[in-house]
Amino acid sequence: MMKYNLPRQVSRLDLKPIIEREIKKQEIAVMTLTKKQQEELNTIVEVIEAKGLPEYLIRRKLPHNLGHGIFLHPGKDPLPRGRLIVPYSGEKEIVPAEYEGGHYAFTPLEKIYLSREEQAFLDPTIAYKARRSYTLKVDALQRGNFARFVNHSSTPNIEARLCRVPKNSFGLRASPIEVIYFVSKRILPGQQLLVCYEGEENCYWNEEGIKPFPMTPSTFQLSSDLKIISEK
Ligand SMILES: C[S@@+](CC[C@H](N)C(=O)[O-])C[C@H]1O[C@@H](n2cnc3c(N)ncnc32)[C@H](O)[C@@H]1O
């Protein structure tokens, strides 16, 4: 059983009214999950609760100090484009925009302005300032699921989509915004799952102050005995 087995994002406070307002105000494109996607989401949520990682995926440590990565099991079927893989889970918070993202944080909403009451509720230790901007973060540093082990590539096979989980018959908690990883390019057995960390703001690697290691889905692959092999 893996340590990271939080199926979906969690939040200490009720952020729903602010998030719903901001999605409308900023005209953020949020895709409502279809019935089939709700079913796929429900399945992966149950697997994460039971064992952390589905059987068709393998987590392995990479060379070059890259930490771990997630691979498609070499004995399983390819993953078609459009397949729902996993929600990016973690602790969801609205924090001052100047806070650094951190290595495991996702920022679904980059700029939020709060009312006096909302600032007092979310950021009570500081005096109200109408122009202070906030961001919505989902941070998987302490708690999360295997999505936190998906590495970065500029030629990814996974894309992060902003989704709405509607009221549904699967018992899934409804949510106005959830970051969900989908297959964007067919994934072959043994390949690594990779997503591009840079959104419109292109700031992940600037904040890190390093250049990412150039990886494609086949730079490292899993052999049939589940060992890492490097592309020649
Ligand atoms: C969300 S984590 C990904 C999982 C990470 N490998 C681990 O084992 O925890 C993000 C961190 O992984 C590393 N990383 C991911 N993709 C990388 C890449 N293409 N080049 C260099 N480091 C990468 C960086 O340290 C980055 O801050």
The ligand as an SDF file (V2000), in Angstrom:
LIG
                    3D

 27 29  0  0  0  0  0  0  0  0999 V2000
    5.4310   16.6910   -8.6900 C   0  0  0  0  0  0  0  0  0  0  0  0
    7.0430   16.1430   -8.3770 S   0  0  0  0  0  0  0  0  0  0  0  0
    7.2260   14.7610   -9.4610 C   0  0  0  0  0  0  0  0  0  0  0  0
    7.6560   13.5180   -8.7420 C   0  0  0  0  0  0  0  0  0  0  0  0
    9.0740   13.4790   -8.2410 C   0  0  0  0  0  0  0  0  0  0  0  0
    9.9420   12.8710   -9.2360 N   0  0  0  0  0  0  0  0  0  0  0  0
    9.1220   12.7100   -6.9290 C   0  0  0  0  0  0  0  0  0  0  0  0
    9.6740   11.6070   -6.8790 O   0  0  0  0  0  0  0  0  0  0  0  0
    8.5540   13.1560   -5.9410 O   0  0  0  0  0  0  0  0  0  0  0  0
    7.9630   17.4430   -9.0680 C   0  0  0  0  0  0  0  0  0  0  0  0
    9.4490   17.3700   -8.8870 C   0  0  0  0  0  0  0  0  0  0  0  0
    9.9940   16.2730   -9.6220 O   0  0  0  0  0  0  0  0  0  0  0  0
   11.2220   16.6510  -10.2440 C   0  0  0  0  0  0  0  0  0  0  0  0
   11.0300   16.6100  -11.7080 N   0  0  0  0  0  0  0  0  0  0  0  0
    9.9090   16.2780  -12.3850 C   0  0  0  0  0  0  0  0  0  0  0  0
   10.0880   16.3430  -13.7180 N   0  0  0  0  0  0  0  0  0  0  0  0
   11.3640   16.7340  -13.9070 C   0  0  0  0  0  0  0  0  0  0  0  0
   12.1750   16.9890  -15.0710 C   0  0  0  0  0  0  0  0  0  0  0  0
   11.7070   16.8540  -16.3080 N   0  0  0  0  0  0  0  0  0  0  0  0
   13.4410   17.4150  -14.8500 N   0  0  0  0  0  0  0  0  0  0  0  0
   13.9410   17.5600  -13.5980 C   0  0  0  0  0  0  0  0  0  0  0  0
   13.2450   17.3180  -12.4670 N   0  0  0  0  0  0  0  0  0  0  0  0
   11.9740   16.9000  -12.6290 C   0  0  0  0  0  0  0  0  0  0  0  0
   11.5460   18.0290   -9.7640 C   0  0  0  0  0  0  0  0  0  0  0  0
   12.3090   17.8970   -8.5910 O   0  0  0  0  0  0  0  0  0  0  0  0
   10.1750   18.5760   -9.4240 C   0  0  0  0  0  0  0  0  0  0  0  0
   10.2190   19.6200   -8.4770 O   0  0  0  0  0  0  0  0  0  0  0  0
  1  2  1  0
  2  3  1  0
  2 10  1  0
  3  4  1  0
  4  5  1  0
  5  6  1  0
  5  7  1  0
  7  8  2  0
  7  9  1  0
 10 11  1  0
 11 12  1  0
 11 26  1  0
 12 13  1  0
 13 14  1  0
 13 24  1  0
 14 15  1  0
 14 23  1  0
 15 16  2  0
 16 17  1  0
 17 18  1  0
 17 23  2  0
 18 19  1  0
 18 20  2  0
 20 21  1  0
 21 22  2  0
 22 23  1  0
 24 25  1  0
 24 26  1  0
 26 27  1  0
M  CHG  2   2   1   9  -1
M  END
$$$$
